C-alpha cells in the first residue's frame, strides 16, 4: 500500500464518506448488506481517501489491491459476483485486464459499476474540489437534468452566448439529449464514471451550427486542461472550425492533429450542459474527463462521438473528441434563456426555482 493513507486527511475522508454514502443510497439504491466488490490501486492520495470512504460504507465488500493480483485473480473475483452486485473501481490511472475492457465486461455481467479513473491527474490542492464534486443532490441533478432534456428535445434552435459579440448558433433542432445525473431507472446499464452531472446532445444537422464562440479551457494532447492566457475565439461555419483568433501553439497542435487524421475537417459535435456545481471557470481540476462536468457549456471538436451517428459519420468512426469549454454568459433554447449569472434556470412551469439551480453549494 502507498505510504499515504486516508488517516493523513481525516476531514477529506469524512467528506468523501458522506458523499459516497449518498451516491450509494440515492443513485444505486445499494445498502451495506448487498453484494459488492471494491478494487483499488492505492497509488496516490486520492485513491487512498476514496478507498477508505467506500470501505466504511460497504463493510461487507471484498477489497482487492489491483497491483498485488494477477489479472485472472481479479477476474475470478468478478466472476463470483451475482448479477446486480456492485463493483467500485478506484483507479489512479485506468484498470486493464489484458483483453478485457473492464467496465464493458462488468456491464455485460449485469453488475452495477462506480468508476473513478485517472485520480493521479488531480493535484494535491484539487483533491478537496474533486471530493466536493461527488456530493449527490438527487433533486437538483434529476430535476435540472430532466428539465433541460425536455427543453432540448423540443427546441428547434439554440444559442450559446460567450460575450463580446460571440454567439454560436444551432439551427434545425437537436438529437435526443442523454442524461448523466445518477438516475439509472429504465437503463440497461447501472452506473458509470464519477463524478457525474451532465446533459449532452448535438445538432441534428451538424452543418447548421455556425457563428463564434470564446473558449477559456481546452483539452490538450495529455488529457489535461489547458488555459490560454487570452480566451480563444473559434469561428464556425457549416459545423466546422474554419478559423481562430488569439490561438496558441498548443491549441494549433490540437487542430492540426484533427485535420491531419480526419480529412482536413474539424467538426463541432457535442453540446454539453455541465451541471456539477463543484466545478466552475474558477474552480478546476486538471483531468479533462473530470472537469467536463463543469457547470456551464462545453463542446467537442472532432468527428468522434459514440452516442450519435450521422449519415456521413458512423458510430465508432473518427479519432478525436476534444473537449473545449465556452465562456458561458447565456444559453438559449428557442425563446428560453436557461443559463444566466453562472446558474441553470428553467421556466417556472418546470417547478424549479432559480435558487435550486444556483451554482452555490
C-alpha positions as CSV (number, residue, x, y, z in Angstrom):
1,X,0.0,0.0,0.0
2,X,1.1,3.6,-0.6
3,X,2.8,5.4,2.4
4,X,0.0,7.9,2.1
5,X,-3.2,6.8,3.9
6,X,-6.6,8.2,4.4
7,X,-5.8,8.9,8.0
8,X,-3.5,11.7,6.8
9,X,-6.6,13.6,5.8
10,X,-9.4,12.8,8.2
11,X,-11.6,15.8,7.2
12,X,-11.4,14.9,3.5
13,X,-12.1,11.2,4.3
14,X,-15.1,12.1,6.3
15,X,-16.4,14.3,3.4
16,X,-15.8,11.5,0.9
17,X,-17.5,9.0,3.2
18,X,-20.6,11.2,3.4
19,X,-20.8,11.9,-0.4
20,X,-20.2,8.3,-1.4
21,X,-22.9,7.2,1.1
22,X,-25.3,9.5,-0.7
23,X,-24.3,8.1,-4.1
24,X,-24.8,4.5,-2.9
25,X,-28.2,5.3,-1.3
26,X,-29.8,7.6,-3.9
27,X,-28.2,6.7,-7.2
28,X,-27.7,2.9,-6.7
29,X,-30.3,2.0,-4.1
30,X,-27.5,0.0,-2.6
31,X,-27.0,-0.8,1.1
32,X,-24.2,-2.4,3.1
33,X,-25.9,-5.8,3.1
34,X,-25.9,-6.2,-0.7
35,X,-23.0,-7.9,-2.6
36,X,-20.2,-5.5,-3.5
37,X,-16.5,-5.6,-4.6
38,X,-14.1,-2.7,-4.2
39,X,-11.0,-2.7,-6.4
40,X,-8.3,0.0,-5.8
41,X,-4.6,0.5,-6.5
42,X,-3.6,2.8,-3.6
43,X,-1.0,4.7,-5.8
44,X,-2.0,8.2,-4.9
45,X,-3.5,10.2,-2.0
46,X,-7.0,10.5,-3.6
47,X,-7.3,6.7,-4.3
48,X,-6.5,6.1,-0.6
49,X,-9.1,8.6,0.6
50,X,-11.8,7.2,-1.7
51,X,-11.0,3.6,-0.9
52,X,-11.3,4.2,2.8
53,X,-14.6,6.1,2.2
54,X,-16.1,3.1,0.3
55,X,-14.7,0.6,2.9
56,X,-16.7,2.5,5.6
57,X,-19.9,2.5,3.6
58,X,-19.5,-1.1,2.3
59,X,-18.1,-3.0,5.3
60,X,-19.2,-6.4,3.8
61,X,-17.4,-5.8,0.5
62,X,-14.3,-7.7,-0.5
63,X,-11.4,-5.3,-1.1
64,X,-8.8,-6.0,-3.8
65,X,-5.4,-4.4,-4.2
66,X,-5.2,-4.3,-8.0
67,X,-1.4,-4.1,-8.2
68,X,-0.9,-7.2,-6.0
69,X,-3.1,-9.5,-8.0
70,X,-2.8,-11.1,-11.4
71,X,-5.5,-10.2,-14.0
72,X,-7.0,-13.6,-13.7
73,X,-7.3,-13.3,-10.0
74,X,-9.2,-10.1,-10.3
75,X,-11.4,-11.6,-13.0
76,X,-12.1,-14.6,-10.8
77,X,-13.5,-12.3,-8.0
78,X,-15.7,-10.6,-10.6
79,X,-17.0,-13.8,-12.0
80,X,-18.0,-14.9,-8.5
81,X,-20.4,-12.0,-8.1
82,X,-24.1,-12.4,-8.6
83,X,-25.9,-10.3,-11.1
84,X,-26.9,-7.0,-9.6
85,X,-23.9,-6.8,-7.3
86,X,-21.9,-3.5,-7.2
87,X,-18.2,-3.1,-8.3
88,X,-16.4,0.1,-7.3
89,X,-13.2,0.9,-9.3
90,X,-10.9,3.4,-7.6
91,X,-8.1,4.0,-10.1
92,X,-5.0,6.2,-10.2
93,X,-4.9,5.6,-13.9
94,X,-7.3,3.2,-15.7
95,X,-7.5,-0.5,-14.9
96,X,-6.9,-3.0,-17.7
97,X,-7.4,-6.8,-17.6
98,X,-5.4,-7.8,-20.7
99,X,-8.0,-8.2,-23.5
100,X,-10.9,-7.1,-21.3
101,X,-12.4,-3.6,-21.3
102,X,-13.3,-3.8,-17.6
103,X,-16.4,-1.6,-17.3
104,X,-17.9,-3.1,-20.5
105,X,-17.2,-6.6,-19.1
106,X,-18.9,-5.7,-15.8
107,X,-22.0,-4.3,-17.5
108,X,-22.2,-7.5,-19.7
109,X,-22.4,-9.5,-16.5
110,X,-25.3,-7.4,-15.1
111,X,-23.2,-5.7,-12.5
112,X,-23.5,-2.1,-11.2
113,X,-20.4,0.0,-11.6
114,X,-19.0,3.1,-9.9
115,X,-15.8,4.1,-11.7
116,X,-13.3,6.7,-10.5
117,X,-10.5,6.8,-13.1
118,X,-7.3,8.9,-13.6
119,X,-7.2,10.1,-10.0
120,X,-3.5,10.7,-10.1
121,X,-4.0,13.6,-12.5
122,X,-5.6,15.7,-9.7
123,X,-3.1,18.0,-8.0
124,X,-2.9,18.0,-4.2
125,X,-4.8,21.2,-3.9
126,X,-7.5,19.8,-6.2
127,X,-8.4,16.9,-4.0
128,X,-10.9,18.8,-1.9
129,X,-12.7,20.1,-5.1
130,X,-12.8,16.6,-6.5
131,X,-14.4,15.2,-3.3
132,X,-16.9,18.1,-3.2
133,X,-17.9,17.2,-6.8
134,X,-19.1,13.8,-5.5
135,X,-21.8,15.5,-3.5
136,X,-25.1,14.0,-4.7
137,X,-28.2,16.1,-4.6
138,X,-30.8,13.9,-6.4
139,X,-33.4,16.7,-6.6
140,X,-31.0,19.1,-8.2
141,X,-29.5,16.7,-10.7
142,X,-32.6,14.9,-11.7
143,X,-35.0,17.8,-11.9
144,X,-32.5,20.1,-13.7
145,X,-31.4,17.3,-16.0
146,X,-34.9,16.2,-16.9
147,X,-35.9,19.8,-17.3
148,X,-33.1,20.6,-19.7
149,X,-33.7,17.4,-21.6
150,X,-37.3,18.3,-22.1
151,X,-36.4,21.7,-23.5
152,X,-33.6,20.4,-25.7
153,X,-35.7,17.7,-27.2
154,X,-38.4,20.2,-28.2
155,X,-36.1,23.0,-29.2
156,X,-35.7,24.0,-32.9
157,X,-32.8,26.3,-32.2
158,X,-30.2,27.2,-29.6
159,X,-27.6,29.9,-29.0
160,X,-24.5,29.8,-26.8
161,X,-23.6,33.4,-25.9
162,X,-20.0,33.7,-24.7
163,X,-19.8,37.5,-24.6
164,X,-18.1,40.2,-26.6
165,X,-20.4,39.6,-29.5
166,X,-19.5,35.9,-29.8
167,X,-22.6,33.7,-30.4
168,X,-22.7,30.2,-31.6
169,X,-26.0,29.2,-33.3
170,X,-27.6,25.8,-33.5
171,X,-30.3,25.7,-36.1
172,X,-32.6,22.8,-37.0
173,X,-33.0,21.1,-33.7
174,X,-31.0,18.7,-31.5
175,X,-30.5,15.0,-31.1
176,X,-32.4,13.5,-28.1
177,X,-30.5,14.5,-25.1
178,X,-28.7,12.0,-22.9
179,X,-28.6,12.3,-19.1
180,X,-25.7,11.6,-16.7
181,X,-27.4,12.5,-13.5
182,X,-27.3,9.4,-11.3
183,X,-30.8,8.2,-12.3
184,X,-30.5,4.7,-13.9
185,X,-34.1,3.8,-13.8
186,X,-35.1,2.1,-17.1
187,X,-31.5,1.8,-18.2
188,X,-29.8,-1.4,-19.3
189,X,-26.5,-0.5,-17.6
190,X,-26.4,0.9,-14.0
191,X,-23.5,3.2,-13.2
192,X,-20.6,4.7,-15.0
193,X,-17.8,7.2,-14.4
194,X,-17.9,9.6,-11.4
195,X,-18.2,12.5,-10.7
196,X,-21.4,13.0,-12.6
197,X,-23.5,15.9,-13.8
198,X,-24.2,16.4,-17.5
199,X,-26.8,16.6,-20.1
200,X,-25.5,16.3,-23.7
201,X,-26.7,16.4,-27.2
202,X,-25.6,17.7,-30.6
203,X,-27.2,19.3,-33.6
204,X,-29.4,17.0,-35.8
205,X,-27.6,18.6,-38.8
206,X,-24.1,19.4,-37.9
207,X,-23.8,21.8,-40.9
208,X,-26.4,24.1,-39.3
209,X,-24.0,25.1,-36.5
210,X,-22.4,28.4,-37.1
211,X,-21.1,31.6,-35.5
212,X,-18.3,32.3,-33.0
213,X,-17.6,31.1,-29.5
214,X,-15.0,32.1,-27.0
215,X,-13.3,29.2,-25.1
216,X,-11.2,29.6,-21.9
217,X,-10.1,25.9,-21.5
218,X,-9.4,23.1,-23.9
219,X,-8.3,19.6,-23.5
220,X,-4.6,19.1,-24.5
221,X,-2.9,16.1,-26.0
222,X,-2.3,14.7,-22.5
223,X,-6.0,14.8,-21.5
224,X,-5.4,17.7,-19.1
225,X,-6.9,21.2,-19.1
226,X,-5.0,23.9,-20.9
227,X,-5.8,27.6,-20.1
228,X,-4.7,30.1,-22.8
229,X,-3.7,33.5,-21.5
230,X,-6.4,35.0,-23.6
231,X,-9.7,33.2,-24.5
232,X,-9.5,31.7,-28.0
233,X,-12.3,32.5,-30.4
234,X,-13.5,29.7,-32.7
235,X,-15.0,30.7,-36.0
236,X,-17.5,28.0,-37.0
237,X,-19.1,27.7,-40.5
238,X,-21.4,24.8,-41.5
239,X,-20.5,22.9,-38.4
240,X,-16.7,23.1,-38.9
241,X,-14.0,25.2,-37.3
242,X,-12.7,27.4,-40.1
243,X,-10.6,29.9,-38.2
244,X,-9.5,31.1,-34.8
245,X,-8.5,34.3,-33.1
246,X,-6.0,34.5,-30.2
247,X,-5.0,30.9,-30.7
248,X,-1.9,29.4,-29.0
249,X,0.7,26.9,-30.3
250,X,-0.8,24.2,-28.1
251,X,-4.3,24.7,-29.5
252,X,-3.0,24.9,-33.0
253,X,-1.4,21.5,-32.5
254,X,-4.8,20.1,-31.4
255,X,-6.5,21.4,-34.5
256,X,-3.6,20.2,-36.8
257,X,-3.8,16.7,-35.3
258,X,-7.6,16.6,-36.0
259,X,-7.2,17.9,-39.6
260,X,-4.4,15.5,-40.3
261,X,-6.3,12.4,-39.3
262,X,-9.9,13.4,-40.1
263,X,-9.8,14.6,-43.7
264,X,-8.8,18.2,-43.1
265,X,-12.1,18.9,-41.2
266,X,-12.7,19.9,-37.5
267,X,-16.3,19.2,-36.7
268,X,-18.1,20.7,-33.8
269,X,-20.2,17.9,-32.4
270,X,-21.2,17.5,-28.7
271,X,-23.1,20.3,-27.0
272,X,-22.7,19.5,-23.3
273,X,-24.6,21.1,-20.5
274,X,-22.4,20.6,-17.4
275,X,-24.3,20.5,-14.1
276,X,-21.7,19.8,-11.4
277,X,-21.6,22.8,-9.1
278,X,-18.3,22.0,-7.6
279,X,-16.6,22.9,-10.9
280,X,-16.7,26.4,-12.4
281,X,-14.5,28.6,-14.6
282,X,-12.6,29.4,-11.4
283,X,-12.7,26.0,-9.6
284,X,-11.0,23.4,-11.7
285,X,-9.2,20.1,-11.7
286,X,-6.6,19.2,-14.3
287,X,-8.2,16.0,-15.6
288,X,-10.3,16.9,-18.6
289,X,-12.7,13.9,-18.2
290,X,-13.5,15.1,-14.7
291,X,-13.7,18.8,-15.4
292,X,-16.1,18.0,-18.3
293,X,-18.9,18.1,-15.7
294,X,-18.3,21.8,-15.0
295,X,-21.4,24.0,-14.6
296,X,-21.6,25.6,-18.0
297,X,-21.2,24.7,-21.6
298,X,-18.6,22.5,-23.3
299,X,-18.3,21.4,-26.9
300,X,-16.4,18.6,-28.6
301,X,-14.1,19.1,-31.6
302,X,-13.5,16.2,-33.9
303,X,-15.6,13.5,-35.6
304,X,-15.8,11.0,-32.7
305,X,-19.0,10.7,-30.7
306,X,-20.2,7.3,-29.7
307,X,-23.7,8.3,-28.8
308,X,-24.9,9.7,-32.1
309,X,-24.5,8.6,-35.7
310,X,-24.6,10.9,-38.7
311,X,-25.1,9.9,-42.4
312,X,-21.5,11.0,-43.1
313,X,-20.1,9.9,-39.7
314,X,-20.9,6.5,-38.4
315,X,-20.7,5.5,-34.7
316,X,-17.2,4.4,-34.0
317,X,-15.7,6.5,-36.7
318,X,-13.5,9.4,-36.0
319,X,-10.4,9.5,-33.9
320,X,-10.9,12.7,-31.9
321,X,-13.3,14.0,-29.3
322,X,-11.6,17.1,-27.8
323,X,-13.5,18.9,-25.1
324,X,-13.4,22.7,-25.2
325,X,-15.1,24.9,-22.6
326,X,-17.1,28.0,-23.6
327,X,-17.3,31.2,-21.6
328,X,-20.9,30.9,-20.8
329,X,-22.9,34.1,-20.4
330,X,-26.3,32.9,-21.6
331,X,-27.7,29.8,-23.3
332,X,-30.9,30.0,-25.3
333,X,-33.2,27.1,-26.3
334,X,-35.8,28.7,-28.6
335,X,-37.1,31.6,-26.5
336,X,-35.9,30.2,-23.2
337,X,-32.8,31.6,-21.6
338,X,-31.7,28.6,-19.5
339,X,-28.3,29.9,-18.1
340,X,-27.5,33.2,-16.6
341,X,-25.1,34.5,-13.9
342,X,-23.4,31.1,-13.6
343,X,-26.6,29.2,-12.9
344,X,-29.1,27.0,-14.8
345,X,-32.5,28.5,-14.7
346,X,-35.5,26.7,-16.1
347,X,-39.0,28.1,-16.9
348,X,-41.3,28.3,-13.9
349,X,-43.6,25.5,-15.2
350,X,-40.7,23.1,-14.6
351,X,-41.3,23.5,-10.9
352,X,-37.7,24.6,-10.4
353,X,-36.7,27.9,-8.8
354,X,-33.6,29.8,-9.6
355,X,-32.4,29.3,-6.0
356,X,-32.4,25.5,-6.5
357,X,-30.4,25.8,-9.7
358,X,-27.8,28.1,-8.2
359,X,-24.1,27.2,-8.6
360,X,-23.7,28.0,-4.9
361,X,-23.4,24.7,-2.9
